[in-house]
């Protein structure tokens, strides 16, 4: 198997794999989308919401804000985010203040909602590590591939949502595949 990097930026990663099969290419894409863990706000507690927007709608929007996901996090870790705003103002993702500086919002300029004069919003959100197979808010990005002229060469395109560099998504996916194969191999002995 031959691996060639074609482009490597923080949010995009293109590479080519030669001498492999459709099965491996598809497995890598599926694991990258559904099994690479990412932080996302999963539970929101509202202390005050005098806006005209329902709590559930705001919680859904906040849950989709990408959060930087350090590699040392696991399923037991959680991060609390707080938000307090009074109108008239546009509430942005940067207004979500993290209790852990290493796990903050990845993009500060995502609009969440507008508060009119006299409206206020106070809440806390708990971010947990999850996987894309549980909810799309835990997906790290978009991963696609195409077959080249011969059937044993594939070009991949990875676009990160910002939780981690694009190449890190592939690195973590390959680690998951490797660990899974080792576990199966160990059971066969």
NUSEZA-583772 format. One line per field, with one value per residue (C-alpha): x, y, z negated; residue in one letter; residue number from 1; chain. Coordinates in nm, 3 decimals. Each point is the difference from the previous one (the first is absolute). Layout:
N
c1 = c(X|...)
c2 = c(Y|...)
c3 = c(Z|...)
rest = c(A|...)
nr = c(NUM|...)
kette = c(A|...)
end
This chain:
189
c1 = c(0.000|0.136|-0.116|0.053|-0.102|-0.138|-0.116|0.026|-0.159|-0.168|-0.349|0.066|0.205|0.035|0.196|0.032|0.023|0.130|0.003|-0.310|-0.364|-0.344|-0.062|0.286|-0.083|-0.363|0.094|0.234|-0.268|-0.271|0.220|0.112|-0.362|-0.162|0.265|0.246|-0.097|-0.082|-0.123|-0.346|-0.242|-0.249|-0.202|-0.108|-0.146|-0.190|-0.008|-0.166|-0.139|-0.226|0.050|-0.269|0.198|-0.070|0.265|0.020|0.080|0.278|0.141|0.004|0.189|0.252|0.051|0.116|0.275|0.336|0.217|0.376|0.055|0.336|0.137|0.025|-0.378|-0.208|-0.366|0.023|0.112|-0.247|0.035|-0.245|-0.077|-0.190|-0.178|-0.153|-0.130|-0.247|-0.156|0.016|0.286|0.086|0.120|0.298|0.184|0.280|-0.248|0.015|0.265|0.181|0.115|0.297|0.215|0.116|-0.360|-0.147|-0.216|0.184|-0.162|-0.095|-0.213|-0.293|-0.326|-0.226|-0.288|-0.100|-0.134|-0.227|-0.010|-0.089|0.057|0.260|0.152|0.192|0.095|0.259|0.087|0.182|0.229|0.082|0.204|-0.216|0.017|-0.180|-0.189|-0.181|-0.078|0.119|0.108|0.291|0.124|0.344|-0.049|-0.076|0.202|-0.031|0.208|0.005|0.149|0.278|0.047|0.113|-0.210|0.270|0.059|-0.224|0.014|-0.149|-0.126|-0.048|-0.159|0.007|-0.279|0.272|0.005|0.343|0.233|-0.121|0.302|-0.067|-0.340|0.171|0.271|-0.262|-0.206|0.305|0.077|-0.357|0.027|0.339|-0.126|-0.308|0.207|0.240|-0.293|-0.147|0.343|0.053|-0.336|0.091|0.303)
c2 = c(0.000|0.342|0.326|0.340|0.336|0.240|0.288|0.063|0.309|0.026|-0.048|-0.205|-0.308|-0.181|-0.319|-0.299|-0.365|-0.248|-0.381|-0.041|-0.103|0.159|-0.180|0.177|0.339|-0.026|-0.125|0.297|0.247|-0.159|-0.018|0.362|0.118|-0.225|-0.101|0.286|0.164|0.372|0.230|0.152|0.164|-0.273|0.133|0.361|0.142|0.327|0.240|0.281|0.031|0.297|-0.016|-0.113|-0.314|-0.333|-0.149|-0.317|0.196|0.196|-0.321|-0.163|0.293|0.005|-0.376|0.049|0.250|-0.176|-0.027|-0.056|-0.360|-0.072|-0.348|-0.087|0.018|-0.313|-0.092|0.087|0.360|0.285|0.375|0.261|0.300|0.302|0.276|0.321|0.272|0.290|0.166|0.173|-0.222|-0.281|-0.300|-0.171|-0.324|0.208|0.081|-0.365|0.016|-0.327|-0.121|-0.166|0.223|-0.297|-0.087|0.325|0.078|-0.060|0.289|0.309|0.163|-0.240|0.192|-0.177|0.247|0.365|0.143|0.304|0.285|-0.133|-0.366|-0.207|-0.346|-0.186|-0.365|-0.269|-0.273|-0.322|-0.121|-0.369|-0.217|-0.189|-0.163|0.069|-0.329|0.141|0.346|0.212|0.273|-0.231|-0.042|0.158|0.093|-0.110|-0.284|-0.120|-0.197|-0.083|-0.288|0.093|-0.156|-0.334|-0.171|-0.012|0.376|0.243|0.373|0.123|0.345|0.092|0.325|0.059|0.187|0.142|-0.234|-0.126|0.040|-0.190|-0.234|-0.084|-0.143|-0.254|-0.072|-0.074|-0.211|-0.209|-0.048|-0.125|-0.243|-0.122|-0.053|-0.186|-0.230|-0.072|-0.089|-0.239|-0.154|-0.049|-0.177|-0.241|-0.139)
c3 = c(0.000|0.098|-0.164|0.169|-0.150|0.263|-0.225|-0.374|-0.157|-0.342|0.146|0.315|0.072|0.332|0.042|0.228|-0.100|0.256|-0.001|-0.215|0.043|0.003|-0.327|-0.176|0.154|-0.108|-0.348|-0.050|0.111|-0.218|-0.312|0.048|0.017|-0.259|-0.256|-0.049|-0.330|-0.018|-0.273|0.043|-0.239|-0.079|-0.296|-0.051|-0.320|0.045|-0.294|0.194|0.351|0.064|0.377|0.242|0.092|-0.171|-0.231|0.212|0.316|-0.171|-0.154|0.343|0.155|-0.286|0.036|0.360|-0.090|0.062|-0.312|0.003|-0.108|-0.166|0.073|-0.371|-0.058|-0.052|-0.064|-0.372|0.059|0.024|0.042|-0.125|0.222|-0.129|0.187|-0.128|0.232|-0.003|0.303|0.226|0.121|0.237|-0.199|0.162|-0.075|-0.161|-0.279|-0.111|-0.274|-0.071|-0.342|0.179|0.223|0.210|0.094|0.128|0.301|0.326|0.190|-0.200|0.272|0.027|-0.065|-0.249|-0.031|-0.032|-0.323|0.020|-0.250|-0.345|0.090|-0.180|0.012|-0.271|0.035|-0.062|0.246|-0.071|0.278|0.015|0.232|0.246|0.341|0.326|-0.015|-0.307|0.144|0.292|-0.245|-0.093|0.360|0.048|0.364|0.353|0.147|0.357|0.246|0.367|0.188|0.237|0.346|-0.139|-0.268|-0.264|-0.038|-0.187|-0.057|-0.329|-0.091|-0.366|-0.118|-0.374|-0.179|-0.226|-0.300|0.109|0.300|0.305|0.006|-0.368|0.097|0.225|-0.256|-0.270|0.243|0.090|-0.371|-0.055|0.291|-0.121|-0.357|0.124|0.221|-0.289|-0.227|0.255|0.065|-0.375|-0.031|0.280|-0.187)
rest = c(X|X|X|X|X|X|X|X|X|X|X|X|X|X|X|X|X|X|X|X|X|X|X|X|X|X|X|X|X|X|X|X|X|X|X|X|X|X|X|X|X|X|X|X|X|X|X|X|X|X|X|X|X|X|X|X|X|X|X|X|X|X|X|X|X|X|X|X|X|X|X|X|X|X|X|X|X|X|X|X|X|X|X|X|X|X|X|X|X|X|X|X|X|X|X|X|X|X|X|X|X|X|X|X|X|X|X|X|X|X|X|X|X|X|X|X|X|X|X|X|X|X|X|X|X|X|X|X|X|X|X|X|X|X|X|X|X|X|X|X|X|X|X|X|X|X|X|X|X|X|X|X|X|X|X|X|X|X|X|X|X|X|X|X|X|X|X|X|X|X|X|X|X|X|X|X|X|X|X|X|X|X|X|X|X|X|X|X|X)
nr = c(1|2|3|4|5|6|7|8|9|10|11|12|13|14|15|16|17|18|19|20|21|22|23|24|25|26|27|28|29|30|31|32|33|34|35|36|37|38|39|40|41|42|43|44|45|46|47|48|49|50|51|52|53|54|55|56|57|58|59|60|61|62|63|64|65|66|67|68|69|70|71|72|73|74|75|76|77|78|79|80|81|82|83|84|85|86|87|88|89|90|91|92|93|94|95|96|97|98|99|100|101|102|103|104|105|106|107|108|109|110|111|112|113|114|115|116|117|118|119|120|121|122|123|124|125|126|127|128|129|130|131|132|133|134|135|136|137|138|139|140|141|142|143|144|145|146|147|148|149|150|151|152|153|154|155|156|157|158|159|160|161|162|163|164|165|166|167|168|169|170|171|172|173|174|175|176|177|178|179|180|181|182|183|184|185|186|187|188|189)
kette = c(A|A|A|A|A|A|A|A|A|A|A|A|A|A|A|A|A|A|A|A|A|A|A|A|A|A|A|A|A|A|A|A|A|A|A|A|A|A|A|A|A|A|A|A|A|A|A|A|A|A|A|A|A|A|A|A|A|A|A|A|A|A|A|A|A|A|A|A|A|A|A|A|A|A|A|A|A|A|A|A|A|A|A|A|A|A|A|A|A|A|A|A|A|A|A|A|A|A|A|A|A|A|A|A|A|A|A|A|A|A|A|A|A|A|A|A|A|A|A|A|A|A|A|A|A|A|A|A|A|A|A|A|A|A|A|A|A|A|A|A|A|A|A|A|A|A|A|A|A|A|A|A|A|A|A|A|A|A|A|A|A|A|A|A|A|A|A|A|A|A|A|A|A|A|A|A|A|A|A|A|A|A|A|A|A|A|A|A|A)
end
